[in-house]
Amino acid sequence: MLKLPLCPYCGAIYRYGEVKKFRNKENIKCRHCGKEFSVSKTKGRIILTAVAAVILIALNILMFNFIKGLTVLGCFIITVAAVSLTVILFPFTTRFKKKDDEK
């Protein structure tokens, strides 16, 4: 699930920074072979966000039960750090797919 996407036609590798730039685009033209493909990111992000939410809820419950003197501020800081890590992983959930009209 967490891997950077490849061109569906020629297999060209796209790096983290390049994929991050595609966040608002629906169609991309490959810099290597020149063919156009679509960008899919919704399914992977939903799964990643759901998994992160479940882990964070469990982590917060465990911290409140086992760490004496833990405040809400401590949980908030850990939650912000985990959410930031999740956002950093978003480019790894992006997938490139061949255009429907070119089969």
TORBAZA-874208 format. One record per residue: x, y, z of N, C-alpha, C, O, CB in turn; residue number from 1; residue in three letters. Coordinates in steps of 0.2 Angstrom, whole numbers. Glycine has a CB too. Layout:
N
+-------+-------+-------+-------+-------+-------+-------+-------+-------+-------+-------+-------+-------+-------+-------+-------+-------+
:   n_x :   n_y :   n_z :  ca_x :  ca_y :  ca_z :   c_x :   c_y :   c_z :   o_x :   o_y :   o_z :  cb_x :  cb_y :  cb_z : lumba : kolgu :
+-------+-------+-------+-------+-------+-------+-------+-------+-------+-------+-------+-------+-------+-------+-------+-------+-------+
:     X :     Y :     Z :     X :     Y :     Z :     X :     Y :     Z :     X :     Y :     Z :     X :     Y :     Z :   NUM :   ALA :
...
+-------+-------+-------+-------+-------+-------+-------+-------+-------+-------+-------+-------+-------+-------+-------+-------+-------+
This chain:
103
+-------+-------+-------+-------+-------+-------+-------+-------+-------+-------+-------+-------+-------+-------+-------+-------+-------+
:   n_x :   n_y :   n_z :  ca_x :  ca_y :  ca_z :   c_x :   c_y :   c_z :   o_x :   o_y :   o_z :  cb_x :  cb_y :  cb_z : lumba : kolgu :
+-------+-------+-------+-------+-------+-------+-------+-------+-------+-------+-------+-------+-------+-------+-------+-------+-------+
:     4 :    -6 :     0 :     0 :     0 :     0 :     4 :     6 :     0 :     3 :    11 :    -4 :    -5 :     0 :     6 :     1 :   MET :
:     9 :     7 :     4 :    13 :    13 :     5 :    19 :    12 :     0 :    25 :    10 :     3 :    15 :    14 :    12 :     2 :   LEU :
:    19 :    14 :    -6 :    24 :    14 :   -11 :    23 :    20 :   -16 :    17 :    21 :   -17 :    26 :     7 :   -14 :     3 :   LYS :
:    28 :    23 :   -18 :    27 :    28 :   -23 :    25 :    25 :   -30 :    27 :    20 :   -32 :    34 :    32 :   -24 :     4 :   LEU :
:    21 :    29 :   -33 :    18 :    27 :   -40 :    23 :    27 :   -45 :    28 :    30 :   -46 :    12 :    31 :   -42 :     5 :   PRO :
:    21 :    22 :   -50 :    25 :    22 :   -56 :    21 :    23 :   -62 :    15 :    23 :   -62 :    28 :    15 :   -57 :     6 :   LEU :
:    24 :    25 :   -68 :    20 :    26 :   -74 :    17 :    20 :   -76 :    20 :    15 :   -76 :    24 :    29 :   -80 :     7 :   CYS :
:    10 :    20 :   -77 :     7 :    13 :   -79 :     9 :    11 :   -86 :     8 :     5 :   -88 :     0 :    14 :   -79 :     8 :   PRO :
:    12 :    15 :   -90 :    14 :    13 :   -97 :    21 :    11 :   -97 :    23 :     5 :  -100 :    13 :    19 :  -102 :     9 :   TYR :
:    26 :    15 :   -95 :    33 :    13 :   -96 :    36 :    11 :   -89 :    42 :     9 :   -89 :    37 :    19 :   -99 :    10 :   CYS :
:    33 :    12 :   -83 :    36 :    11 :   -77 :    41 :    16 :   -74 :    45 :    14 :   -70 :    40 :     4 :   -78 :    11 :   GLY :
:    41 :    22 :   -77 :    45 :    27 :   -75 :    44 :    29 :   -67 :    38 :    29 :   -65 :    44 :    34 :   -79 :    12 :   ALA :
:    49 :    30 :   -64 :    48 :    31 :   -56 :    47 :    38 :   -55 :    50 :    43 :   -58 :    55 :    28 :   -53 :    13 :   ILE :
:    42 :    40 :   -51 :    41 :    46 :   -48 :    43 :    47 :   -41 :    41 :    43 :   -37 :    33 :    48 :   -50 :    14 :   TYR :
:    47 :    52 :   -40 :    49 :    53 :   -33 :    44 :    57 :   -28 :    39 :    59 :   -31 :    56 :    57 :   -33 :    15 :   ARG :
:    45 :    57 :   -22 :    41 :    60 :   -17 :    39 :    67 :   -19 :    33 :    68 :   -19 :    44 :    60 :   -10 :    16 :   TYR :
:    44 :    71 :   -20 :    42 :    78 :   -22 :    38 :    79 :   -28 :    33 :    83 :   -28 :    48 :    82 :   -23 :    17 :   GLY :
:    39 :    75 :   -33 :    35 :    75 :   -39 :    28 :    73 :   -38 :    23 :    76 :   -40 :    38 :    71 :   -45 :    18 :   GLU :
:    27 :    68 :   -34 :    20 :    65 :   -32 :    16 :    70 :   -28 :    10 :    71 :   -29 :    21 :    58 :   -29 :    19 :   VAL :
:    20 :    74 :   -24 :    17 :    79 :   -19 :    14 :    84 :   -24 :     9 :    87 :   -22 :    22 :    81 :   -14 :    20 :   LYS :
:    17 :    86 :   -29 :    15 :    91 :   -33 :     9 :    90 :   -37 :     5 :    94 :   -40 :    21 :    93 :   -38 :    21 :   LYS :
:     7 :    83 :   -38 :     1 :    81 :   -42 :    -5 :    81 :   -37 :   -10 :    78 :   -40 :     3 :    74 :   -44 :    22 :   PHE :
:    -5 :    83 :   -31 :   -10 :    82 :   -27 :   -17 :    85 :   -29 :   -22 :    83 :   -27 :    -9 :    85 :   -20 :    23 :   ARG :
:   -17 :    91 :   -33 :   -23 :    94 :   -36 :   -24 :    92 :   -43 :   -29 :    95 :   -46 :   -22 :   101 :   -35 :    24 :   ASN :
:   -20 :    88 :   -46 :   -21 :    86 :   -53 :   -25 :    80 :   -54 :   -24 :    75 :   -50 :   -14 :    86 :   -57 :    25 :   LYS :
:   -29 :    79 :   -59 :   -32 :    73 :   -61 :   -29 :    69 :   -66 :   -29 :    63 :   -66 :   -39 :    74 :   -63 :    26 :   GLU :
:   -25 :    72 :   -71 :   -22 :    69 :   -76 :   -15 :    72 :   -77 :   -14 :    77 :   -76 :   -26 :    70 :   -83 :    27 :   ASN :
:   -10 :    67 :   -78 :    -3 :    69 :   -79 :     0 :    66 :   -85 :    -3 :    60 :   -87 :     1 :    66 :   -73 :    28 :   ILE :
:     4 :    69 :   -88 :     8 :    67 :   -94 :    15 :    64 :   -92 :    18 :    68 :   -89 :     8 :    72 :  -100 :    29 :   LYS :
:    16 :    58 :   -94 :    23 :    55 :   -91 :    28 :    59 :   -94 :    28 :    61 :  -100 :    23 :    48 :   -93 :    30 :   CYS :
:    33 :    61 :   -90 :    39 :    64 :   -93 :    44 :    60 :   -97 :    48 :    63 :  -100 :    43 :    67 :   -87 :    31 :   ARG :
:    43 :    53 :   -96 :    47 :    49 :  -100 :    44 :    47 :  -107 :    48 :    47 :  -112 :    49 :    43 :   -96 :    32 :   HIS :
:    38 :    44 :  -106 :    35 :    41 :  -113 :    30 :    46 :  -116 :    29 :    45 :  -122 :    32 :    34 :  -111 :    33 :   CYS :
:    28 :    51 :  -112 :    24 :    56 :  -115 :    16 :    54 :  -115 :    12 :    58 :  -117 :    26 :    57 :  -122 :    34 :   GLY :
:    15 :    48 :  -112 :     8 :    46 :  -112 :     4 :    49 :  -106 :     7 :    50 :  -101 :     7 :    38 :  -112 :    35 :   LYS :
:    -2 :    50 :  -107 :    -6 :    53 :  -102 :   -10 :    48 :   -98 :   -12 :    43 :  -100 :   -12 :    58 :  -104 :    36 :   GLU :
:   -10 :    49 :   -91 :   -13 :    44 :   -86 :   -17 :    48 :   -81 :   -15 :    54 :   -80 :    -8 :    39 :   -83 :    37 :   PHE :
:   -21 :    45 :   -77 :   -25 :    48 :   -72 :   -22 :    47 :   -65 :   -18 :    42 :   -64 :   -32 :    46 :   -72 :    38 :   SER :
:   -23 :    51 :   -61 :   -20 :    51 :   -54 :   -26 :    49 :   -49 :   -31 :    52 :   -49 :   -17 :    57 :   -52 :    39 :   VAL :
:   -25 :    43 :   -45 :   -30 :    41 :   -41 :   -27 :    41 :   -34 :   -22 :    38 :   -32 :   -32 :    34 :   -42 :    40 :   SER :
:   -30 :    45 :   -29 :   -28 :    45 :   -22 :   -33 :    44 :   -17 :   -31 :    44 :   -11 :   -24 :    52 :   -22 :    41 :   LYS :
:   -39 :    44 :   -18 :   -44 :    44 :   -13 :   -44 :    38 :    -9 :   -44 :    38 :    -3 :   -51 :    45 :   -16 :    42 :   THR :
:   -45 :    32 :   -12 :   -45 :    26 :    -9 :   -39 :    25 :    -4 :   -41 :    23 :     2 :   -45 :    20 :   -14 :    43 :   LYS :
:   -33 :    26 :    -6 :   -28 :    25 :    -2 :   -28 :    29 :     4 :   -26 :    27 :    10 :   -21 :    25 :    -6 :    44 :   GLY :
:   -30 :    36 :     3 :   -30 :    41 :     8 :   -35 :    39 :    14 :   -34 :    40 :    20 :   -31 :    47 :     6 :    45 :   ARG :
:   -41 :    37 :    11 :   -46 :    35 :    16 :   -44 :    29 :    20 :   -45 :    29 :    26 :   -53 :    33 :    12 :    46 :   ILE :
:   -41 :    24 :    17 :   -38 :    18 :    21 :   -33 :    21 :    26 :   -33 :    19 :    32 :   -35 :    13 :    17 :    47 :   ILE :
:   -28 :    24 :    24 :   -23 :    27 :    28 :   -25 :    31 :    34 :   -23 :    30 :    40 :   -18 :    31 :    24 :    48 :   LEU :
:   -30 :    36 :    33 :   -33 :    40 :    38 :   -37 :    36 :    43 :   -37 :    37 :    49 :   -38 :    45 :    35 :    49 :   THR :
:   -41 :    31 :    40 :   -45 :    26 :    45 :   -40 :    22 :    50 :   -41 :    22 :    56 :   -49 :    22 :    41 :    50 :   ALA :
:   -35 :    20 :    47 :   -30 :    16 :    51 :   -27 :    20 :    56 :   -26 :    19 :    62 :   -25 :    12 :    46 :    51 :   VAL :
:   -25 :    26 :    54 :   -22 :    31 :    59 :   -26 :    33 :    64 :   -24 :    34 :    70 :   -19 :    37 :    55 :    52 :   ALA :
:   -33 :    34 :    62 :   -38 :    36 :    67 :   -39 :    31 :    73 :   -39 :    32 :    79 :   -44 :    38 :    64 :    53 :   ALA :
:   -39 :    25 :    70 :   -40 :    19 :    75 :   -34 :    18 :    80 :   -35 :    17 :    86 :   -41 :    12 :    71 :    54 :   VAL :
:   -28 :    19 :    77 :   -22 :    18 :    81 :   -21 :    24 :    86 :   -20 :    23 :    92 :   -16 :    18 :    76 :    55 :   ILE :
:   -23 :    30 :    84 :   -23 :    36 :    88 :   -28 :    35 :    94 :   -26 :    37 :   100 :   -24 :    42 :    84 :    56 :   LEU :
:   -34 :    33 :    93 :   -39 :    32 :    98 :   -36 :    27 :   103 :   -37 :    28 :   109 :   -46 :    30 :    95 :    57 :   ILE :
:   -34 :    21 :   100 :   -31 :    16 :   105 :   -25 :    19 :   109 :   -25 :    18 :   115 :   -29 :    10 :   101 :    58 :   ALA :
:   -21 :    22 :   106 :   -15 :    25 :   109 :   -17 :    30 :   115 :   -14 :    30 :   120 :   -10 :    29 :   104 :    59 :   LEU :
:   -22 :    35 :   113 :   -24 :    39 :   118 :   -27 :    36 :   124 :   -26 :    38 :   130 :   -29 :    44 :   115 :    60 :   ASN :
:   -31 :    31 :   123 :   -34 :    27 :   128 :   -29 :    24 :   133 :   -29 :    24 :   139 :   -39 :    22 :   126 :    61 :   ILE :
:   -24 :    20 :   129 :   -19 :    17 :   133 :   -15 :    22 :   137 :   -13 :    21 :   143 :   -14 :    13 :   128 :    62 :   LEU :
:   -13 :    28 :   134 :    -9 :    33 :   138 :   -13 :    35 :   144 :   -10 :    36 :   149 :    -7 :    39 :   133 :    63 :   MET :
:   -19 :    37 :   143 :   -23 :    39 :   149 :   -24 :    34 :   155 :   -24 :    36 :   160 :   -30 :    41 :   147 :    64 :   PHE :
:   -24 :    28 :   153 :   -24 :    22 :   158 :   -18 :    20 :   161 :   -18 :    18 :   167 :   -27 :    16 :   154 :    65 :   ASN :
:   -12 :    21 :   157 :    -6 :    18 :   160 :    -1 :    24 :   162 :     4 :    22 :   165 :    -3 :    14 :   155 :    66 :   PHE :
:    -1 :    30 :   160 :     4 :    35 :   161 :     0 :    40 :   167 :    -4 :    43 :   165 :     6 :    39 :   155 :    67 :   ILE :
:     3 :    39 :   172 :     1 :    44 :   178 :     3 :    51 :   177 :     8 :    52 :   175 :     3 :    41 :   185 :    68 :   LYS :
:    -2 :    55 :   178 :    -1 :    63 :   177 :    -1 :    65 :   170 :     1 :    71 :   169 :     6 :    64 :   180 :    69 :   GLY :
:    -3 :    61 :   165 :    -4 :    63 :   158 :    -9 :    68 :   158 :   -15 :    67 :   160 :    -5 :    57 :   154 :    70 :   LEU :
:    -8 :    74 :   154 :   -13 :    79 :   153 :   -16 :    78 :   146 :   -13 :    75 :   142 :   -10 :    86 :   155 :    71 :   THR :
:   -21 :    82 :   145 :   -24 :    82 :   139 :   -19 :    86 :   134 :   -19 :    84 :   128 :   -31 :    87 :   139 :    72 :   VAL :
:   -15 :    90 :   136 :   -10 :    94 :   132 :    -5 :    88 :   129 :    -3 :    89 :   124 :    -6 :    99 :   136 :    73 :   LEU :
:    -3 :    84 :   134 :     2 :    78 :   131 :    -1 :    74 :   126 :     2 :    72 :   121 :     4 :    74 :   137 :    74 :   GLY :
:    -8 :    72 :   127 :   -11 :    68 :   122 :   -12 :    72 :   115 :   -11 :    70 :   110 :   -18 :    66 :   124 :    75 :   CYS :
:   -13 :    79 :   116 :   -14 :    83 :   110 :    -8 :    83 :   106 :    -8 :    83 :   100 :   -16 :    90 :   112 :    76 :   PHE :
:    -2 :    84 :   110 :     5 :    85 :   106 :     6 :    78 :   102 :     8 :    78 :    97 :    10 :    86 :   111 :    77 :   ILE :
:     5 :    72 :   106 :     6 :    66 :   102 :     1 :    65 :    96 :     3 :    62 :    91 :     5 :    60 :   107 :    78 :   ILE :
:    -5 :    67 :    97 :   -10 :    67 :    92 :    -8 :    71 :    86 :    -8 :    69 :    80 :   -17 :    69 :    94 :    79 :   THR :
:    -6 :    77 :    87 :    -3 :    82 :    82 :     3 :    79 :    78 :     3 :    79 :    72 :    -1 :    89 :    84 :    80 :   VAL :
:     7 :    76 :    82 :    13 :    72 :    78 :    11 :    67 :    74 :    13 :    66 :    69 :    18 :    70 :    84 :    81 :   ALA :
:     6 :    62 :    76 :     4 :    57 :    73 :     0 :    59 :    66 :     1 :    56 :    61 :    -1 :    52 :    77 :    82 :   ALA :
:    -4 :    64 :    67 :    -8 :    67 :    61 :    -3 :    70 :    56 :    -4 :    69 :    50 :   -13 :    72 :    63 :    83 :   VAL :
:     2 :    73 :    58 :     7 :    76 :    54 :    11 :    70 :    50 :    12 :    71 :    44 :    13 :    80 :    58 :    84 :   SER :
:    12 :    65 :    53 :    16 :    59 :    50 :    11 :    56 :    45 :    13 :    54 :    40 :    17 :    53 :    55 :    85 :   LEU :
:     4 :    56 :    46 :     0 :    53 :    42 :    -1 :    57 :    35 :    -1 :    55 :    30 :    -7 :    53 :    45 :    86 :   THR :
:    -1 :    64 :    36 :    -1 :    69 :    31 :     6 :    68 :    26 :     5 :    68 :    20 :    -2 :    76 :    33 :    87 :   VAL :
:    11 :    67 :    30 :    18 :    66 :    26 :    17 :    60 :    22 :    20 :    59 :    17 :    23 :    65 :    31 :    88 :   ILE :
:    13 :    55 :    24 :    13 :    48 :    20 :     8 :    48 :    14 :     8 :    44 :    10 :    11 :    43 :    25 :    89 :   LEU :
:     4 :    54 :    14 :    -1 :    54 :     8 :     2 :    53 :     1 :    -1 :    49 :    -2 :    -4 :    61 :     8 :    90 :   PHE :
:     8 :    56 :    -1 :    10 :    54 :    -8 :    11 :    46 :    -9 :    11 :    44 :   -15 :    17 :    58 :    -9 :    91 :   PRO :
:    12 :    43 :    -4 :    13 :    35 :    -4 :     7 :    32 :    -6 :     7 :    26 :    -8 :    16 :    33 :     2 :    92 :   PHE :
:     1 :    35 :    -5 :    -5 :    32 :    -6 :    -8 :    34 :   -13 :   -13 :    31 :   -15 :   -10 :    34 :    -1 :    93 :   THR :
:    -4 :    38 :   -17 :    -6 :    40 :   -24 :    -5 :    34 :   -29 :     0 :    31 :   -28 :    -3 :    46 :   -26 :    94 :   THR :
:    -9 :    33 :   -33 :    -9 :    28 :   -39 :   -10 :    31 :   -45 :   -14 :    36 :   -46 :   -13 :    22 :   -37 :    95 :   ARG :
:    -6 :    29 :   -50 :    -7 :    31 :   -57 :   -11 :    26 :   -61 :    -9 :    20 :   -60 :     0 :    33 :   -61 :    96 :   PHE :
:   -16 :    27 :   -65 :   -19 :    22 :   -69 :   -20 :    25 :   -76 :   -20 :    30 :   -78 :   -26 :    22 :   -66 :    97 :   LYS :
:   -20 :    19 :   -80 :   -20 :    21 :   -88 :   -27 :    24 :   -89 :   -32 :    23 :   -85 :   -20 :    14 :   -92 :    98 :   LYS :
:   -27 :    29 :   -94 :   -33 :    32 :   -96 :   -38 :    27 :   -98 :   -36 :    22 :  -102 :   -32 :    38 :  -101 :    99 :   LYS :
:   -45 :    28 :   -97 :   -50 :    23 :   -99 :   -50 :    23 :  -107 :   -52 :    17 :  -110 :   -56 :    25 :   -96 :   100 :   ASP :
:   -49 :    28 :  -110 :   -50 :    28 :  -118 :   -44 :    25 :  -121 :   -44 :    24 :  -127 :   -51 :    35 :  -120 :   101 :   ASP :
:   -39 :    23 :  -118 :   -33 :    20 :  -121 :   -32 :    14 :  -118 :   -28 :    13 :  -113 :   -26 :    25 :  -120 :   102 :   GLU :
:   -35 :     8 :  -120 :   -34 :     2 :  -117 :   -30 :    -3 :  -121 :   -29 :    -8 :  -120 :   -41 :    -2 :  -116 :   103 :   LYS :
+-------+-------+-------+-------+-------+-------+-------+-------+-------+-------+-------+-------+-------+-------+-------+-------+-------+
